[in-house]
Amino acid sequence: MSFSIMAALLALAAPGGAPVVTEICPASNAPALAELADAGSARQVLAGLLTPDAISPAAGGRFNRGAAEVAARLAPEGAAWRWSVVRSAVSADGGHGFTAGYLDETGADGKAVPFKFLAYWVRTAEGWRIAAFRKAPMPQGVRQDARTAPAPCLRSGVTMRGETVPGDAAAHRASLAAAEQRFSDDAQAMGIGPAFAKHGSALSLNMGRGAGLTLGAEAIGAEIAASNPPPLAWGSDGVLVAPGGDLGLSWGVIRIVGSPDDERGRFAFFTVWHRAGPAEPWRYIAE
């Protein structure tokens, strides 16, 4: 199979086991590819890269949970994947990160389908592993040159580990959950488009509706406002934060305000958040 990852995701196939990802945040954005031609099918490779408790949004406001379920739901049997990473970041302590970009899926029938993807990673004793993964279809007929161009990795310039105190892990999680709640509250008060503009930054990305990723909070807010969404409310059902407190993951369920509380008005989500320092506000950086 041809499961390829840009230099932003250097990987080696471990003999007889799962692939070992050694780097998700390179010093440059050179377009060299690391081949995993002998690692097996996309489903096998993805399962090997996921944490045991990995999540992925599914229909009806639910999540696929666990490596086996996530891989089975997202990687069709016999499919091959080719990944191109165009955005990546690593936390100041080097323990968490994310990648986003494009995924070309070739099915067992030979048909190729383009997707966008977003992955949140945690460093383990076995190397980098994916804690949350999402893929979304791209418009049909998209040309390769219409996609968002690669950019250098974001490395946090603030090392916050030296500023933490015992018990800060719980405080980091609580602060991120509170930021997610403020985001939802503002969406209901000012509209979801303006809320996306307010709670992001110039570094933010959204998987978007077009050929490429949507970059920058202002552009994301404008795109979402133009889609005229119904009133929405959400909150964190779970959070995961890097030990240094500068990068984190929040996940939960978005609900259409005023609609029946069933699968027709519920949508699972996860969002990657970043903050520049312990006294700085959280801003979503990828979702």
N, C-alpha and C positions, 0 to 999 in steps of 0.2 A: 504494500500500500504506500501511498505518498502522503504522509502526514508531516507537513513541513512548517517550520516556525521561523520567522525572521530572527536576525541576530538578537533582537530584544528578548528572545526566549531560547537561549542556547540550551540544548538538551542532548543527552546521551542515553542510548538504550542499555539498561543494565542486563547482563546476561541472565536469562531465565526469570526475569522479574520486570517490575514496572520501570518506565523511563525515569531517569534522574535529571531533574531540571536544576541546573547549577546557577543560572543567572536570568533574571527577568528585567533587569535594568542596565543596559549596556552603556558604555561611555560614548558611543556614537550610534547613529541610525543607519549604518551601512546595510544594504539590502541582501547581505549574504544569508543563505538558508541553511538550517541544520536539518538533515534528513533523518527520519526515523523509519526508513523503508522496511526494516526487519522487525519492527515492534508489534506488528499485528494490525487488526482492523481499528478504525476510528473508535469504535465502542470499547475495545480492549485497552487502547492507549488512554482514552479519557478516564475509564474506570481506574486505571493505575495512577492517574494524576490527581484524582479527587481525594479529599479527606474522608474518613469514614462517615462523618456527619454532614457532608456537603449538601447544599440546597440549590434548587433551581426553580424559578417561578413556573407555575402551571396554570391551566385554565380553572375558572371558577373560584379564584381566591385561595387556591391551595398551593403547596410546594411539593415538588419531588424531593425526597429526602434519602440520603445515603448514597454511597458511590454507585452501587449496582443500579438503583432506580434512576438516578440522574443520567447515568451513561445509557441505560436502556431507552429512556424517553427521548434523549437528545441526539443520539447517534444511531441511525438506522442500521439494521443488520447488513453487513457487507459493504457499508459505505466507507469511503476514504475522505479524509479532510486535509486541506492545505490552509494553514493559518498565516496571516500577515498582520503583525502587530504594528500599530501606528501611534499608539499612546501608551505610556507605561510610567509607573511611579513606584518608589520604595520608601517606606517610613524611615525616619531618622535613625531608629535603632536597628534597621535592617531586617526586621522580623515579619513585616506585612508588606503587601504591594498589590498593584492591579495592572492588568493589561487590557487593551481594547483594540479592536480592529476589524478585520474581515476574514471570513471563513468560507472557502469554496468546498462544497460537498459534492462528491461524485458518488452516485448511488450504484448499487449492484447492477442496474440496468444501463450504466454508463451515462446517465443524464446528470448534468452539472447544475447545481442550484447555489446562488450566492447568498450569504448571510453576513450579518454583523454580529460581533460577540463582545461580551464583557466578562472578565474573570477577576475574582478577588483571591489573592494567594496568601498563604502563611508558610513561613519557613519551619520545617520539621527536621528531625534527625536524618530523615531519608532524602532531604532536599525540599524544594518548593512544592507545595501541594495546593490545589484549588479548593477553597471553602465555599465559593458561590460562583455559579456559571449561568450565563444567559446567552441565547442566540436568537436573532430576529431576522426574518426574511428581508431581502432587499428587492427593490422594484425590478421587474423583469427587463431584460435588455440593457442593463447597466454596463457601460463601458469601463474598463479598468482605469482609464485616466480620469474618470469622473469621481473617483474615490478620494477621500481625505488623504493628504500626503503624510508620510511618517514624520515624526518630530522627536528630538532628543528626549531622553527620559527625564522626568522630574525627580530630583532628589531633594528631600527636605533640607533646608539650610539651617534649621533650628534643631539642635539636639536637646530634647527635653528630659531625657532620662536623669540628668543630674539635678533637675528641678523638682522631681517627684518626691513624695513622702509616702510612708507606709499607708496602705489603704487607697492610694490614688487610682488603682485599677478600677475599683467600684465607682469612684468619682468620675473617671473618664467615661465609663459606660453610661452613667446617669446623665452626664452632660450631653452626650451624643443623642440619647433618647429624647432629652428635652429639646435639643435643636430640631430634631425631626418633628416633634409636636408643634414647635413654633412655626415651622414651615407650613404644616397643615393648617394651623390657626390663621396664618396670614393668607393662605390660599382662599379660605372662606371669607375673609374680611376684605381683601383687596382684589381678588381674582387670581386664578392659578398662574396666568402668564406673568403678571407683575411679581408674584411670589417667587417664581423661578428666577426672575431677574434679580431679585433682592438677595436670595439665599445662596446664589452661586458666585462665581468670580470669572475673570478672564480666562482662567485655566479650566473651567468646567466644560464637560462634554456630555452630550445626550445622544443616544443611538439614533434618534430622529426618524423622519418619515421619508427622506430622500435618498439619493445615491450615496452620500457620504455621512460621516458623523457631523452633528451640529455642534459647533465650538463657540464658547463664550456665553455667559449668563444672559446677556442682552439678546443675543440671537436665539437662544433657547427659549426665553420667555416670549419673544415675538412669534416664534413658530408655534408654540403651544397655544398662545392666545388666538392665533389665526385659525386654529382647528375648532374653536368654539366649544370647548369641552363643558359638560355639565358640572355643577358644584361637586367637589370631591373632598373627602376627609380621610385621614389615615393616621397611623402612629406606628411606633416600633413594637414588634412582638419579640424581637431579639436584637442584640448588638454584639459586635466583636470589635475590639479596639487594640491597636498595637500597644505594647508595653510603654512606649514613650509618650503615648497620648496624642499623636499628631495625625494618624490615619485610622479610619475605622469603617465598619460596615454596619448598616442598619437594614432590617428587613421586616416586612409586615404585609398588611392587606389594605388596599385602597377601596373605599366604598363610595358609591354614588349617593350623595345626600338626598334623602327623601325617597329612595327606592327601596323595594323589599330587600331584606337582608338575606339574600340567597345568592347563588352563583351567578345570576344575571347581572348583579350590581357589585360584584367583588372581583378585585384584580390583585394578584400577588406581585410584590415588588421587592427589589433591594437597591440600595443606594450606597455609593462610596463617598465618604466625607473626608475632608482635610482641614487642618487649622495650622496657622503659622507659628503658634506659640501657646503656652498654657493660659495666657490671658486673652487670647484672640478668639473670635467666634468661629464655630464650625461653619464650613461652606461645602456644599456638595461639589464633588469634583468629577464624578462619573455616575451616570444612571441611564 
